[in-house]
Amino acid sequence: MTFAAGDGSVQAVDDPVERARLLARIRDAVLEGDVVLEGGVLEGGVLEGGVEKQPGAPRPVVSDSWHRSLAAHIDPDRADPPQVFGREEVWEIRRAHPLAEALPLLRHALVDIADEAMHMMIVTDADGHILWCEGQADVLRLAEPVGLTEGTRWAENAIGTNAMGTALASGKPVQIHSAEHLVRTYHSWTCAASPVRDPDTGCVIGVVDVTGPMRTFHPATITVVSAAARLAESQLQLQMVRRDERLLRRYAQHLSGAGRALVTPTGRVLTPDLDSDHTLPRRVDRPAPGLRVSLAGGVEGVLEPLADGYLLTNGSRPSDVPYLRLTFLGTVRPKAQLSGRTLPLSQRHAEMVTLLALHPDGLTAEQLATEAYGEDGNPITARAEVHRLRVQLGAVVVRAKPYRLHARVDADFLAVRRALREGRIRDAARAHRGPLLPRSECPGIREEREHLQATLRHAVLDRGDIEAQWTLAESPQGLDDVELTERLLRALPDGDPRWAILVARRERLDRG
């Protein structure tokens, strides 16, 4: 069997074990200086029985990756992927990651195939952090000691040549077999990965990977993984179109008149009919609140912030209605922005803003006192708090008689309400990042917090949507939900990798 092609690169070998032996010889030759990474082989190689004694050179994609990895000071004999994120951090990151929307499709396309081959499916973000790692329990147990677990980082500069990191570095699908991994620990593994690109920006947002023991190597794996990545991109494209449609419906009242449009956070310009107004650009470079945009005919447009992007208005000044963005779910440090400016809200002021946002028609001092302090609340105390809030936000934003917010309010808790009202249960489950102002004891906020959680849970269980149930089950409030766990165990199809996670959770819950 000839191991080296005429250009010095290794040819495919059908037997994965034999191929692994050859690759180990190539790696050792490179690291010992007997083979030059640029593609040359050691001079003076001889033939025995028609087989070249010198092992040849690594494939160009591997050679390039070894160059990068060694330049990053990766130790070929001792290296471990860094554990960057804990379980709760991974949960938060993947909830917000765009590939979460494509995960059901990826599971359907890859997990069954991975199970049959004793492999597992891995999905990373654009920096190589593993966000999802699913497959047969036996393979997952083998993977854990070598760091193939959620929260670890597999970029080349963290752990050397591997399919995930090399696909990110090259921007192309790649299969890495056995000793093509620079680090010796992974010579018993094979992996194939393909980058996934954002259909909006064209940027790589992560990779899809199938990894498993070296002996189960199959050359077709890379084709399957690449096809799954393209399917994921198609799913993301469809979701993008749907989000655009919802955004246009939501802000339709702002789009009357020429030179007015919505701009996504990435700078894509949306109008009800893109061909209806040729004064508008198709994209805005690095959009930000207050940015001035040149339109056709020497007209200037201004970007105003929205929760989902920006409103592009023609003219030199934005509208008089300020924009207030609130992030109050699942955080002990409430976050607020007023027309792009960060507001350092105290807990009490966050409570007051929340109550006013929940009552857009306004509250009297007596009503606000009851909502904030209960039946014994003093209107004088409420007035004093609102006065301090008006000093911080401005009297233009907080109006009196009755007390109300004069602003376009985009709040995460209102977004959950809206998604539930519109029947978008999956969106509601993803948007509900935790309890509303969890430290607050205000009666009005406590009631809303409990109502929001109960309504979401009821809607998720009533709809029977497995993905919405799983999203809720992975949230802090769902980790100890016995009924939700049991529902999912009954609903998940045979072979679903989440089943083992839920069985372990049920055992923990049964132990109390």
ABEGO torsion letter per residue (X at the ends): XBABBAAGBBBBBABAAAAAAAAAAAAAAAAAGABBAAGBBBBGBBBBGGBBABAEBBBAAAAAAAAAAAAAGBBAABBBBBBABBAAAAAAAAAABAAAAAAAAAAAAAAAAAAAAGBBBBBBBAAGBBABBBEBAAAAAAAAAAGBBBGBBABAAAAEBBAAAAAAAAGBBBBBBEAABABAAAAABBBBBBBBBBAAAGBBAEBBBBBBBAAABBAAAAAAAAAAAAAAAAAAAAAAAAAAAAAAAAAAAAABEBGBBBBBAAGBBBBABAAABAABBABBBGBBBGBBBBBBGGBBBBBBBBAAEBBBBBEABBBABBBBBBBABGBABBBBBBGGBBBBBBAAAAAAAAAAAABAAEBBAAAAAAAAAEAABBAAAAAAAAAAAAAAAEAAABBBOBBBBBBBBBBAAAAAAAAAAAGBAAAAAAABAEBBGAABABAAAAAAAAAAAAAAAAAAAAAGBAAAAAAAAABAAAAABAAAAAAAAAABBBGBAAAAAAAAAAAAAAAX
